[in-house]
Amino acid sequence: MSVWLPSAPCTPRACVEATATRTTVPRAVLRLTAVVVLVLVGVVLAPAGGRFPSRVVRYWSRTVVRAAGVRVRVTGATAPTGTGLLLVANHISWLDIPLLAAVRPAGMLAKDEIRRWPVAGTLVARGGVLFIDRDRLRALPATVARIADALRAGRAVAVFPEGSTWCGRAQGPFRRAVFQAALDARVPVQPVRIRYRDRAGAASTVAAFVGDDPLLASLWRVVSARGLVAEVEVLPVLAPGSHPDRRALAAAAGAQVLDGPPERQVMAMARPGRPGAVPGPARHRSDPCVPDPCVPDPGPSRRRRRGPREVLQGAGERAGVPAR
């Protein structure tokens, strides 16, 4: 795996909470079966997806999420139609994909490995999915150009600019490369904020699909939960030409979706009160994933005791004595 790939520090052990209120096992099995059947139907019909009215696709997308036992709550503006559109959202769960499709049906930007999946890879590719080779940095300009071509053709394309899933309590900055496609095609950017809450209205990480969490474990955790709610907020659209470059456009979209400017978007990476920590929204400080939010303890195997020479050298450096 390339070292330039964006990644999140969130892990299932550190960030994902156990399902507090569980439904019965038979109901969870029924939910899981319904989700699998609906997704398989969608994959098979994907090559003909353009022939279905958008309201049918939106209904199917909501049905997938509801079949998992998750209530859907959509608020905010209506996404533009009849023009190319870049949909951008924060990324928490596999549920984010049908949730975005419920806002406006769009071609997804997916990792290249999916294209090589037996049967499903071919069907998904014929359904208009755009692929990115995440291991080859040189392939990025060509991917951006393909996205721009799709946008010029009047299609909607949905991307997750964080580049990786985060638990929802911690968030990553928006990567700016994909925003160049919207600038080149001169199309609007539609920011969308996704949140998951429990039955009491508190933020929940039950739906988070992070780190090395197996897909089946994540599926079972969601279908076993009771009272899980997915909130989708359609934020004000960013008109074409409103920002001079991709850096400014990514910053504007991130400021809406991630609740703050870029320097506040990784609040979980610094503990409040620690020297160098950046003050941020209260929800990051009062609702951490772990004592040092989303940064797993390195464990004894990664720790090494410093020898006397290193201790003395470190003390000298702190006192202003240069090391030899």
C-alpha positions as CSV (number, residue, x, y, z in Angstrom):
1,M,0.0,0.0,0.0
2,S,1.3,3.4,-0.9
3,V,2.4,5.8,1.9
4,W,0.5,8.7,0.4
5,L,-2.9,7.1,0.9
6,P,-5.1,9.0,3.3
7,S,-5.9,7.0,6.4
8,A,-7.8,7.5,9.7
9,P,-6.6,6.7,13.2
10,C,-10.0,5.3,14.1
11,T,-10.2,1.6,15.0
12,P,-13.1,-0.7,16.0
13,R,-11.5,-1.3,19.5
14,A,-10.9,2.4,20.2
15,C,-13.9,4.1,18.6
16,V,-16.8,1.8,17.9
17,E,-19.2,1.4,20.8
18,A,-21.0,-1.8,21.5
19,T,-24.7,-1.9,20.6
20,A,-26.4,-0.7,23.8
21,T,-29.9,-1.8,22.9
22,R,-30.2,-4.9,20.8
23,T,-33.1,-6.2,18.9
24,T,-33.9,-9.9,18.9
25,V,-31.7,-12.3,16.9
26,P,-34.5,-13.5,14.6
27,R,-35.3,-9.9,13.7
28,A,-31.6,-9.1,13.1
29,V,-31.3,-12.1,10.8
30,L,-34.4,-11.0,8.9
31,R,-32.9,-7.5,8.5
32,L,-29.6,-8.8,7.3
33,T,-31.3,-11.0,4.8
34,A,-33.4,-8.1,3.5
35,V,-30.3,-5.9,3.1
36,V,-28.4,-8.6,1.2
37,V,-31.3,-9.3,-1.2
38,L,-31.9,-5.6,-1.9
39,V,-28.2,-5.0,-2.6
40,L,-28.0,-8.0,-4.9
41,V,-31.0,-6.7,-6.8
42,G,-29.4,-3.3,-7.1
43,V,-26.1,-4.8,-8.4
44,V,-27.9,-6.8,-11.0
45,L,-30.0,-3.9,-12.2
46,A,-27.1,-1.4,-12.0
47,P,-26.3,-1.6,-15.7
48,A,-29.8,-0.4,-16.4
49,G,-29.8,2.2,-13.6
50,G,-30.0,5.1,-16.0
51,R,-33.3,4.0,-17.3
52,F,-35.0,4.2,-13.9
53,P,-36.5,7.5,-12.7
54,S,-34.4,9.1,-10.0
55,R,-37.3,8.8,-7.5
56,V,-37.2,5.0,-7.9
57,V,-33.5,5.0,-7.2
58,R,-33.9,7.3,-4.2
59,Y,-36.8,5.1,-2.9
60,W,-34.6,1.9,-3.3
61,S,-31.7,3.6,-1.5
62,R,-33.9,4.6,1.5
63,T,-35.4,1.1,1.5
64,V,-31.9,-0.5,1.9
65,V,-31.1,1.6,4.9
66,R,-34.5,1.1,6.5
67,A,-34.2,-2.7,5.9
68,A,-31.2,-2.6,8.1
69,G,-33.4,-1.2,10.9
70,V,-32.1,2.4,10.5
71,R,-34.4,5.3,10.4
72,V,-33.6,8.0,7.8
73,R,-34.0,11.7,8.5
74,V,-33.2,14.0,5.5
75,T,-33.1,17.8,6.2
76,G,-31.9,20.9,4.4
77,A,-32.1,22.0,0.8
78,T,-32.9,20.0,-2.3
79,A,-29.9,19.0,-4.4
80,P,-29.8,20.5,-7.9
81,T,-31.0,18.4,-10.7
82,G,-30.7,18.6,-14.5
83,T,-27.0,19.5,-14.3
84,G,-23.7,17.9,-13.5
85,L,-23.1,17.8,-9.7
86,L,-20.3,16.8,-7.4
87,L,-21.7,15.4,-4.2
88,V,-19.3,15.4,-1.3
89,A,-19.8,14.1,2.2
90,N,-18.1,12.9,5.3
91,H,-17.5,9.1,5.4
92,I,-18.4,7.0,8.4
93,S,-20.1,3.8,7.2
94,W,-21.1,1.6,4.3
95,L,-24.6,3.0,4.8
96,D,-23.3,6.4,3.5
97,I,-23.5,5.2,-0.1
98,P,-27.3,4.5,-0.2
99,L,-27.8,7.6,2.0
100,L,-26.1,9.8,-0.7
101,A,-28.1,8.1,-3.4
102,A,-31.3,9.0,-1.5
103,V,-30.3,12.7,-1.9
104,R,-29.5,12.4,-5.6
105,P,-28.7,9.3,-7.6
106,A,-25.0,9.5,-8.6
107,G,-22.1,7.5,-9.9
108,M,-19.8,6.6,-7.1
109,L,-16.0,6.9,-7.0
110,A,-14.8,3.5,-5.8
111,K,-11.4,1.8,-5.3
112,D,-10.0,-0.1,-8.3
113,E,-10.0,-3.4,-6.4
114,I,-13.8,-3.6,-6.8
115,R,-13.5,-3.8,-10.6
116,R,-11.7,-7.1,-10.2
117,W,-14.4,-8.8,-8.1
118,P,-16.0,-11.8,-9.8
119,V,-19.3,-10.9,-11.5
120,A,-20.1,-8.0,-9.2
121,G,-17.1,-6.0,-10.4
122,T,-18.3,-6.2,-14.0
123,L,-21.9,-5.3,-13.2
124,V,-20.9,-2.4,-11.0
125,A,-18.5,-1.1,-13.7
126,R,-21.3,-1.2,-16.2
127,G,-23.5,0.7,-13.8
128,G,-21.4,3.8,-14.1
129,V,-19.1,3.6,-11.1
130,L,-15.8,5.5,-11.6
131,F,-12.7,3.7,-10.3
132,I,-9.5,5.1,-8.7
133,D,-6.2,3.2,-8.3
134,R,-5.4,4.3,-4.8
135,D,-1.9,2.7,-5.0
136,R,-0.7,4.8,-8.0
137,L,-0.4,8.5,-7.4
138,R,0.3,9.1,-11.1
139,A,-3.1,7.8,-12.0
140,L,-4.9,10.6,-10.0
141,P,-4.9,13.2,-12.8
142,A,-6.5,10.7,-15.2
143,T,-9.2,9.9,-12.6
144,V,-9.9,13.6,-12.0
145,A,-10.3,14.0,-15.8
146,R,-12.8,11.1,-16.0
147,I,-14.8,12.6,-13.2
148,A,-14.8,16.0,-15.0
149,D,-16.0,14.3,-18.2
150,A,-18.9,12.7,-16.3
151,L,-19.8,16.0,-14.8
152,R,-19.8,17.8,-18.1
153,A,-22.1,15.1,-19.4
154,G,-24.7,16.2,-16.8
155,R,-24.1,13.3,-14.4
156,A,-23.8,13.5,-10.7
157,V,-20.7,12.0,-9.1
158,A,-20.5,11.2,-5.3
159,V,-17.2,11.2,-3.5
160,F,-15.9,11.1,0.1
161,P,-13.0,13.6,0.1
162,E,-11.7,12.4,3.5
163,G,-10.3,9.4,1.6
164,S,-11.1,7.0,4.4
165,T,-13.9,6.2,6.9
166,W,-13.8,7.9,10.2
167,C,-15.8,7.1,13.3
168,G,-18.0,10.2,13.2
169,R,-16.7,11.7,16.5
170,A,-13.4,12.3,14.8
171,Q,-13.2,13.7,11.3
172,G,-10.5,14.1,8.7
173,P,-9.8,17.0,6.3
174,F,-11.2,17.1,2.8
175,R,-8.6,16.2,0.2
176,R,-8.7,18.7,-2.6
177,A,-7.8,16.8,-5.7
178,V,-11.3,15.7,-6.6
179,F,-12.6,19.3,-6.4
180,Q,-10.5,20.1,-9.5
181,A,-13.0,18.1,-11.5
182,A,-15.8,20.4,-10.5
183,L,-13.7,23.4,-11.3
184,D,-12.8,22.0,-14.8
185,A,-16.4,21.1,-15.5
186,R,-17.8,24.3,-14.0
187,V,-20.5,22.5,-12.0
188,P,-21.8,23.1,-8.5
189,V,-20.6,21.2,-5.5
190,Q,-23.2,19.8,-3.1
191,P,-21.9,19.3,0.5
192,V,-23.8,16.7,2.6
193,R,-23.3,16.0,6.3
194,I,-24.0,12.5,7.6
195,R,-24.5,11.7,11.2
196,Y,-25.7,8.6,13.2
197,R,-27.6,8.9,16.5
198,D,-29.0,6.4,19.0
199,R,-32.6,6.3,20.1
200,A,-31.8,9.0,22.8
201,G,-30.5,11.4,20.2
202,A,-26.8,11.1,21.2
203,A,-24.1,10.6,18.6
204,S,-23.5,7.0,17.9
205,T,-20.5,5.1,16.4
206,V,-22.4,1.8,16.0
207,A,-22.6,2.3,12.2
208,A,-18.9,3.2,11.9
209,F,-17.0,0.9,9.5
210,V,-13.4,1.8,10.3
211,G,-9.9,0.2,10.5
212,D,-9.8,-3.5,10.2
213,D,-13.4,-4.0,11.1
214,P,-14.8,-6.9,9.0
215,L,-17.8,-6.0,6.9
216,L,-19.9,-8.9,8.3
217,A,-19.2,-7.7,11.8
218,S,-20.3,-4.2,10.9
219,L,-23.4,-5.4,9.2
220,W,-24.4,-7.5,12.2
221,R,-23.7,-4.6,14.6
222,V,-26.1,-2.3,12.6
223,V,-28.9,-4.8,12.1
224,S,-28.7,-5.8,15.7
225,A,-29.1,-2.2,16.9
226,R,-32.4,-0.8,18.0
227,G,-33.4,2.9,17.5
228,L,-30.4,3.8,15.2
229,V,-31.1,7.0,13.2
230,A,-29.2,8.2,10.1
231,E,-29.3,12.0,9.7
232,V,-28.6,13.4,6.3
233,E,-28.3,17.2,6.1
234,V,-28.2,18.7,2.6
235,L,-26.1,21.9,3.0
236,P,-26.1,25.0,0.8
237,V,-24.7,24.3,-2.6
238,L,-21.4,25.8,-3.7
239,A,-22.0,27.5,-7.1
240,P,-19.5,27.2,-9.9
241,G,-17.0,30.0,-10.0
242,S,-17.5,30.9,-6.4
243,H,-14.0,29.8,-5.4
244,P,-10.8,30.5,-7.2
245,D,-9.1,27.1,-6.9
246,R,-9.5,23.6,-5.5
247,R,-7.9,24.4,-2.2
248,A,-10.5,27.1,-1.5
249,L,-13.3,24.9,-2.8
250,A,-12.3,22.0,-0.6
251,A,-11.9,24.3,2.4
252,A,-15.4,25.7,1.9
253,A,-17.0,22.3,1.5
254,G,-15.1,21.0,4.5
255,A,-16.1,24.0,6.6
256,Q,-19.7,23.1,6.0
257,V,-19.6,19.4,6.4
258,L,-17.0,19.0,9.1
259,D,-18.2,21.9,11.3
260,G,-15.2,24.1,11.0
261,P,-12.2,25.3,8.9
262,P,-9.5,22.8,8.0
263,E,-7.4,23.4,11.1
264,R,-10.3,22.3,13.3
265,Q,-11.2,19.1,11.3
266,V,-8.9,16.7,13.1
267,M,-9.8,17.7,16.7
268,A,-9.6,14.1,17.9
269,M,-5.9,14.1,17.1
270,A,-5.0,16.4,20.0
271,R,-6.2,16.1,23.6
272,P,-7.7,19.3,24.9
273,G,-5.3,21.1,27.3
274,R,-2.3,19.4,25.7
275,P,0.3,21.9,24.5
276,G,-0.2,22.4,20.8
277,A,-3.8,21.3,20.8
278,V,-6.2,23.3,18.7
279,P,-9.4,24.5,20.4
280,G,-12.4,23.1,18.6
281,P,-16.2,22.5,18.9
282,A,-17.3,21.3,22.3
283,R,-18.7,18.0,21.0
284,H,-15.1,16.9,20.1
285,R,-13.9,17.6,23.6
286,S,-16.8,16.3,25.6
287,D,-17.5,13.2,23.5
288,P,-14.2,11.6,22.7
289,C,-13.9,8.0,21.5
290,V,-11.2,7.1,24.0
291,P,-9.2,9.2,26.6
292,D,-6.9,10.2,23.7
293,P,-9.6,10.2,21.0
294,C,-9.2,7.8,18.1
295,V,-5.5,7.4,18.7
296,P,-5.1,3.8,19.9
297,D,-2.6,3.1,22.6
298,P,0.7,1.8,20.9
299,G,0.9,-0.9,23.5
300,P,3.9,-2.3,25.4
301,S,5.3,-3.9,22.2
302,R,5.9,-0.4,20.6
303,R,7.5,1.2,23.7
304,R,11.2,1.2,24.3
305,R,13.0,2.4,27.4
306,R,15.6,5.1,26.7
307,G,19.1,4.5,27.8
308,P,21.1,6.8,30.1
309,R,22.9,8.4,27.1
310,E,19.6,9.2,25.4
311,V,18.1,10.7,28.6
312,L,21.2,12.9,29.1
313,Q,21.1,13.9,25.4
314,G,17.4,14.8,25.6
315,A,17.9,16.9,28.7
316,G,20.8,18.7,27.0
317,E,18.7,19.5,24.0
318,R,15.9,20.9,26.1
319,A,18.4,23.1,27.9
320,G,19.7,24.4,24.6
321,V,22.9,22.3,24.3
322,P,23.3,21.1,20.7
323,A,23.7,17.4,20.2
324,R,27.0,16.2,18.7
